[in-house]
């Protein structure tokens, strides 16, 4: 199985558990790997046959920018569900990073895998 990826998708949203975090926008960064058989679009050269990473990105930007979750874990799960359900992705690995959340670190966050990765 092939992998379609989106790397370093930056989106601003309300995220965090502290009162001050509920009043500001913070950046989250998504890295996503999605299983997809690219042989059909490679043969047809048609966007309709692909896993359209622009459409996935636009959908996540719209969702995340309007979200107001406290935990990165919740946001990551909801993003994974959108990708799997709306784009028929059988397996994905999603890394959600929150830059600057811990002093001295570049970022903190979670990496989740959902579904079964096809052979």
mmCIF file of the C-alpha atoms, coordinates in Angstrom:
data_MODEL
# 
_entry.id   MODEL 
# 
loop_
_atom_site.group_PDB 
_atom_site.id 
_atom_site.type_symbol 
_atom_site.label_atom_id 
_atom_site.label_alt_id 
_atom_site.label_comp_id 
_atom_site.label_asym_id 
_atom_site.label_entity_id 
_atom_site.label_seq_id 
_atom_site.pdbx_PDB_ins_code 
_atom_site.Cartn_x 
_atom_site.Cartn_y 
_atom_site.Cartn_z 
_atom_site.occupancy 
_atom_site.B_iso_or_equiv 
_atom_site.pdbx_formal_charge 
_atom_site.auth_seq_id 
_atom_site.auth_comp_id 
_atom_site.auth_asym_id 
_atom_site.auth_atom_id 
_atom_site.pdbx_PDB_model_num 
ATOM 1   C CA . UNK A 1 1   ? 0.000   0.000  0.000   1.00 0.00 ? 1   UNK A CA 1 
ATOM 2   C CA . UNK A 1 2   ? 1.173   3.478  -0.797  1.00 0.00 ? 2   UNK A CA 1 
ATOM 3   C CA . UNK A 1 3   ? 1.163   6.449  1.552   1.00 0.00 ? 3   UNK A CA 1 
ATOM 4   C CA . UNK A 1 4   ? -0.115  9.937  0.816   1.00 0.00 ? 4   UNK A CA 1 
ATOM 5   C CA . UNK A 1 5   ? 1.213   12.469 3.303   1.00 0.00 ? 5   UNK A CA 1 
ATOM 6   C CA . UNK A 1 6   ? 0.643   16.000 4.517   1.00 0.00 ? 6   UNK A CA 1 
ATOM 7   C CA . UNK A 1 7   ? 3.590   17.441 6.404   1.00 0.00 ? 7   UNK A CA 1 
ATOM 8   C CA . UNK A 1 8   ? 3.655   20.397 8.799   1.00 0.00 ? 8   UNK A CA 1 
ATOM 9   C CA . UNK A 1 9   ? 0.099   21.634 8.266   1.00 0.00 ? 9   UNK A CA 1 
ATOM 10  C CA . UNK A 1 10  ? -0.076  24.642 10.605  1.00 0.00 ? 10  UNK A CA 1 
ATOM 11  C CA . UNK A 1 11  ? -3.473  25.691 11.951  1.00 0.00 ? 11  UNK A CA 1 
ATOM 12  C CA . UNK A 1 12  ? -4.419  28.180 14.658  1.00 0.00 ? 12  UNK A CA 1 
ATOM 13  C CA . UNK A 1 13  ? -7.116  27.225 17.136  1.00 0.00 ? 13  UNK A CA 1 
ATOM 14  C CA . UNK A 1 14  ? -8.232  27.408 20.750  1.00 0.00 ? 14  UNK A CA 1 
ATOM 15  C CA . UNK A 1 15  ? -6.548  24.494 22.520  1.00 0.00 ? 15  UNK A CA 1 
ATOM 16  C CA . UNK A 1 16  ? -5.544  23.978 26.126  1.00 0.00 ? 16  UNK A CA 1 
ATOM 17  C CA . UNK A 1 17  ? -6.721  23.452 29.667  1.00 0.00 ? 17  UNK A CA 1 
ATOM 18  C CA . UNK A 1 18  ? -5.726  26.750 31.269  1.00 0.00 ? 18  UNK A CA 1 
ATOM 19  C CA . UNK A 1 19  ? -8.001  29.789 31.419  1.00 0.00 ? 19  UNK A CA 1 
ATOM 20  C CA . UNK A 1 20  ? -5.515  31.933 29.508  1.00 0.00 ? 20  UNK A CA 1 
ATOM 21  C CA . UNK A 1 21  ? -5.347  29.308 26.729  1.00 0.00 ? 21  UNK A CA 1 
ATOM 22  C CA . UNK A 1 22  ? -9.114  29.500 26.263  1.00 0.00 ? 22  UNK A CA 1 
ATOM 23  C CA . UNK A 1 23  ? -8.769  33.191 25.338  1.00 0.00 ? 23  UNK A CA 1 
ATOM 24  C CA . UNK A 1 24  ? -6.102  33.000 22.621  1.00 0.00 ? 24  UNK A CA 1 
ATOM 25  C CA . UNK A 1 25  ? -5.340  31.215 19.393  1.00 0.00 ? 25  UNK A CA 1 
ATOM 26  C CA . UNK A 1 26  ? -2.425  28.782 19.438  1.00 0.00 ? 26  UNK A CA 1 
ATOM 27  C CA . UNK A 1 27  ? -0.749  26.973 16.588  1.00 0.00 ? 27  UNK A CA 1 
ATOM 28  C CA . UNK A 1 28  ? -0.953  23.224 16.155  1.00 0.00 ? 28  UNK A CA 1 
ATOM 29  C CA . UNK A 1 29  ? 1.022   21.358 13.516  1.00 0.00 ? 29  UNK A CA 1 
ATOM 30  C CA . UNK A 1 30  ? -0.219  18.190 11.820  1.00 0.00 ? 30  UNK A CA 1 
ATOM 31  C CA . UNK A 1 31  ? 1.848   15.540 10.061  1.00 0.00 ? 31  UNK A CA 1 
ATOM 32  C CA . UNK A 1 32  ? -0.364  12.919 8.462   1.00 0.00 ? 32  UNK A CA 1 
ATOM 33  C CA . UNK A 1 33  ? 0.365   9.671  6.618   1.00 0.00 ? 33  UNK A CA 1 
ATOM 34  C CA . UNK A 1 34  ? -2.614  7.999  4.909   1.00 0.00 ? 34  UNK A CA 1 
ATOM 35  C CA . UNK A 1 35  ? -2.738  4.583  3.227   1.00 0.00 ? 35  UNK A CA 1 
ATOM 36  C CA . UNK A 1 36  ? -3.947  4.769  -0.373  1.00 0.00 ? 36  UNK A CA 1 
ATOM 37  C CA . UNK A 1 37  ? -3.474  2.702  -3.524  1.00 0.00 ? 37  UNK A CA 1 
ATOM 38  C CA . UNK A 1 38  ? -1.927  5.159  -5.968  1.00 0.00 ? 38  UNK A CA 1 
ATOM 39  C CA . UNK A 1 39  ? -1.857  2.802  -8.975  1.00 0.00 ? 39  UNK A CA 1 
ATOM 40  C CA . UNK A 1 40  ? -5.257  3.959  -10.305 1.00 0.00 ? 40  UNK A CA 1 
ATOM 41  C CA . UNK A 1 41  ? -4.536  7.706  -10.230 1.00 0.00 ? 41  UNK A CA 1 
ATOM 42  C CA . UNK A 1 42  ? -1.029  7.070  -11.566 1.00 0.00 ? 42  UNK A CA 1 
ATOM 43  C CA . UNK A 1 43  ? -2.542  5.293  -14.568 1.00 0.00 ? 43  UNK A CA 1 
ATOM 44  C CA . UNK A 1 44  ? -5.406  7.751  -15.151 1.00 0.00 ? 44  UNK A CA 1 
ATOM 45  C CA . UNK A 1 45  ? -3.594  10.977 -14.232 1.00 0.00 ? 45  UNK A CA 1 
ATOM 46  C CA . UNK A 1 46  ? -6.965  12.198 -12.925 1.00 0.00 ? 46  UNK A CA 1 
ATOM 47  C CA . UNK A 1 47  ? -7.414  14.096 -9.666  1.00 0.00 ? 47  UNK A CA 1 
ATOM 48  C CA . UNK A 1 48  ? -10.780 12.394 -9.157  1.00 0.00 ? 48  UNK A CA 1 
ATOM 49  C CA . UNK A 1 49  ? -8.966  9.073  -8.674  1.00 0.00 ? 49  UNK A CA 1 
ATOM 50  C CA . UNK A 1 50  ? -6.622  10.341 -5.961  1.00 0.00 ? 50  UNK A CA 1 
ATOM 51  C CA . UNK A 1 51  ? -6.733  10.828 -2.255  1.00 0.00 ? 51  UNK A CA 1 
ATOM 52  C CA . UNK A 1 52  ? -6.876  14.598 -2.700  1.00 0.00 ? 52  UNK A CA 1 
ATOM 53  C CA . UNK A 1 53  ? -4.473  15.959 -0.077  1.00 0.00 ? 53  UNK A CA 1 
ATOM 54  C CA . UNK A 1 54  ? -5.655  19.506 -0.780  1.00 0.00 ? 54  UNK A CA 1 
ATOM 55  C CA . UNK A 1 55  ? -9.245  18.519 0.041   1.00 0.00 ? 55  UNK A CA 1 
ATOM 56  C CA . UNK A 1 56  ? -8.081  16.722 3.197   1.00 0.00 ? 56  UNK A CA 1 
ATOM 57  C CA . UNK A 1 57  ? -6.040  19.777 4.228   1.00 0.00 ? 57  UNK A CA 1 
ATOM 58  C CA . UNK A 1 58  ? -8.898  22.211 3.596   1.00 0.00 ? 58  UNK A CA 1 
ATOM 59  C CA . UNK A 1 59  ? -11.314 20.057 5.596   1.00 0.00 ? 59  UNK A CA 1 
ATOM 60  C CA . UNK A 1 60  ? -8.911  19.829 8.545   1.00 0.00 ? 60  UNK A CA 1 
ATOM 61  C CA . UNK A 1 61  ? -8.141  23.555 8.450   1.00 0.00 ? 61  UNK A CA 1 
ATOM 62  C CA . UNK A 1 62  ? -11.875 24.339 8.591   1.00 0.00 ? 62  UNK A CA 1 
ATOM 63  C CA . UNK A 1 63  ? -12.486 21.877 11.436  1.00 0.00 ? 63  UNK A CA 1 
ATOM 64  C CA . UNK A 1 64  ? -9.447  22.631 13.582  1.00 0.00 ? 64  UNK A CA 1 
ATOM 65  C CA . UNK A 1 65  ? -9.669  26.419 13.269  1.00 0.00 ? 65  UNK A CA 1 
ATOM 66  C CA . UNK A 1 66  ? -13.241 26.300 14.637  1.00 0.00 ? 66  UNK A CA 1 
ATOM 67  C CA . UNK A 1 67  ? -12.499 23.746 17.370  1.00 0.00 ? 67  UNK A CA 1 
ATOM 68  C CA . UNK A 1 68  ? -12.150 24.557 21.057  1.00 0.00 ? 68  UNK A CA 1 
ATOM 69  C CA . UNK A 1 69  ? -10.881 21.313 22.607  1.00 0.00 ? 69  UNK A CA 1 
ATOM 70  C CA . UNK A 1 70  ? -8.922  21.236 25.829  1.00 0.00 ? 70  UNK A CA 1 
ATOM 71  C CA . UNK A 1 71  ? -6.736  18.242 24.945  1.00 0.00 ? 71  UNK A CA 1 
ATOM 72  C CA . UNK A 1 72  ? -4.545  17.572 21.916  1.00 0.00 ? 72  UNK A CA 1 
ATOM 73  C CA . UNK A 1 73  ? -5.571  13.923 22.302  1.00 0.00 ? 73  UNK A CA 1 
ATOM 74  C CA . UNK A 1 74  ? -9.213  14.800 21.615  1.00 0.00 ? 74  UNK A CA 1 
ATOM 75  C CA . UNK A 1 75  ? -8.348  17.000 18.656  1.00 0.00 ? 75  UNK A CA 1 
ATOM 76  C CA . UNK A 1 76  ? -6.126  14.285 17.161  1.00 0.00 ? 76  UNK A CA 1 
ATOM 77  C CA . UNK A 1 77  ? -8.888  11.668 17.492  1.00 0.00 ? 77  UNK A CA 1 
ATOM 78  C CA . UNK A 1 78  ? -11.467 13.913 15.839  1.00 0.00 ? 78  UNK A CA 1 
ATOM 79  C CA . UNK A 1 79  ? -9.106  14.734 12.954  1.00 0.00 ? 79  UNK A CA 1 
ATOM 80  C CA . UNK A 1 80  ? -8.352  11.035 12.428  1.00 0.00 ? 80  UNK A CA 1 
ATOM 81  C CA . UNK A 1 81  ? -12.066 10.215 12.391  1.00 0.00 ? 81  UNK A CA 1 
ATOM 82  C CA . UNK A 1 82  ? -12.756 12.894 9.768   1.00 0.00 ? 82  UNK A CA 1 
ATOM 83  C CA . UNK A 1 83  ? -10.010 11.562 7.507   1.00 0.00 ? 83  UNK A CA 1 
ATOM 84  C CA . UNK A 1 84  ? -11.048 7.928  7.853   1.00 0.00 ? 84  UNK A CA 1 
ATOM 85  C CA . UNK A 1 85  ? -14.795 8.517  7.491   1.00 0.00 ? 85  UNK A CA 1 
ATOM 86  C CA . UNK A 1 86  ? -14.973 11.326 4.943   1.00 0.00 ? 86  UNK A CA 1 
ATOM 87  C CA . UNK A 1 87  ? -12.051 10.276 2.736   1.00 0.00 ? 87  UNK A CA 1 
ATOM 88  C CA . UNK A 1 88  ? -12.330 6.469  3.075   1.00 0.00 ? 88  UNK A CA 1 
ATOM 89  C CA . UNK A 1 89  ? -8.792  6.087  4.404   1.00 0.00 ? 89  UNK A CA 1 
ATOM 90  C CA . UNK A 1 90  ? -8.263  2.581  5.844   1.00 0.00 ? 90  UNK A CA 1 
ATOM 91  C CA . UNK A 1 91  ? -5.169  3.484  7.909   1.00 0.00 ? 91  UNK A CA 1 
ATOM 92  C CA . UNK A 1 92  ? -3.481  6.651  9.037   1.00 0.00 ? 92  UNK A CA 1 
ATOM 93  C CA . UNK A 1 93  ? -0.755  7.909  11.306  1.00 0.00 ? 93  UNK A CA 1 
ATOM 94  C CA . UNK A 1 94  ? -1.344  11.403 12.621  1.00 0.00 ? 94  UNK A CA 1 
ATOM 95  C CA . UNK A 1 95  ? 1.097   13.498 14.612  1.00 0.00 ? 95  UNK A CA 1 
ATOM 96  C CA . UNK A 1 96  ? -0.371  16.554 16.300  1.00 0.00 ? 96  UNK A CA 1 
ATOM 97  C CA . UNK A 1 97  ? 2.210   18.909 17.787  1.00 0.00 ? 97  UNK A CA 1 
ATOM 98  C CA . UNK A 1 98  ? 1.643   21.966 19.957  1.00 0.00 ? 98  UNK A CA 1 
ATOM 99  C CA . UNK A 1 99  ? 4.743   24.146 19.566  1.00 0.00 ? 99  UNK A CA 1 
ATOM 100 C CA . UNK A 1 100 ? 5.933   26.122 22.568  1.00 0.00 ? 100 UNK A CA 1 
ATOM 101 C CA . UNK A 1 101 ? 3.639   24.383 25.044  1.00 0.00 ? 101 UNK A CA 1 
ATOM 102 C CA . UNK A 1 102 ? 6.510   23.347 27.301  1.00 0.00 ? 102 UNK A CA 1 
ATOM 103 C CA . UNK A 1 103 ? 9.389   25.708 27.964  1.00 0.00 ? 103 UNK A CA 1 
ATOM 104 C CA . UNK A 1 104 ? 12.613  24.362 26.535  1.00 0.00 ? 104 UNK A CA 1 
ATOM 105 C CA . UNK A 1 105 ? 10.930  22.058 23.996  1.00 0.00 ? 105 UNK A CA 1 
ATOM 106 C CA . UNK A 1 106 ? 10.199  22.718 20.345  1.00 0.00 ? 106 UNK A CA 1 
ATOM 107 C CA . UNK A 1 107 ? 6.797   21.037 20.665  1.00 0.00 ? 107 UNK A CA 1 
ATOM 108 C CA . UNK A 1 108 ? 4.747   18.468 22.553  1.00 0.00 ? 108 UNK A CA 1 
ATOM 109 C CA . UNK A 1 109 ? 1.837   16.384 21.337  1.00 0.00 ? 109 UNK A CA 1 
ATOM 110 C CA . UNK A 1 110 ? 0.652   12.958 20.306  1.00 0.00 ? 110 UNK A CA 1 
ATOM 111 C CA . UNK A 1 111 ? 1.126   10.435 17.527  1.00 0.00 ? 111 UNK A CA 1 
ATOM 112 C CA . UNK A 1 112 ? -1.788  8.101  16.843  1.00 0.00 ? 112 UNK A CA 1 
ATOM 113 C CA . UNK A 1 113 ? -2.410  5.317  14.337  1.00 0.00 ? 113 UNK A CA 1 
ATOM 114 C CA . UNK A 1 114 ? -5.920  4.278  13.409  1.00 0.00 ? 114 UNK A CA 1 
ATOM 115 C CA . UNK A 1 115 ? -7.111  1.435  11.224  1.00 0.00 ? 115 UNK A CA 1 
ATOM 116 C CA . UNK A 1 116 ? -5.216  -1.475 9.768   1.00 0.00 ? 116 UNK A CA 1 
ATOM 117 C CA . UNK A 1 117 ? -2.353  -0.694 7.441   1.00 0.00 ? 117 UNK A CA 1 
ATOM 118 C CA . UNK A 1 118 ? -2.882  -2.687 4.241   1.00 0.00 ? 118 UNK A CA 1 
ATOM 119 C CA . UNK A 1 119 ? 0.036   -4.778 3.018   1.00 0.00 ? 119 UNK A CA 1 
# 
